[in-house]
């Protein structure tokens, strides 16, 4: 399962790099949760959740990013900033979701900027 997740995270990372974002960290883990990708978009630090689903049945990939998951990503982002001596309150940050639908080419990729508030 983790191997499959890594595959789609790398697809999302390449997609975002093609859009001009710069990779900082993959799979940041801490005691409160995990962040799939951390990238920069200009001066903005972007925390990205990647979700993949085979189809849009049951709400698709976007529906899989629950309020609880959002809370864990936010707490993990705060922990990342603390660990890297980044002032979370002063640093421009954003939480994005990359939703991938399909399991083989062609994949449908939806990039939702500001997917949830901090």
Secondary structure, DSSP 8 states (H G I E B T S, - for coil): -HHHHHHHHHHHHHHHHHTT-EEEEEEEEETTEEEEEEEEETTEEEEEEEEEESSSGGGTTGGGS-HHHHHHHHHHHHHHHHHTT--TTTS-EEEEEEEEE-SSSS-EEEEETT-S--
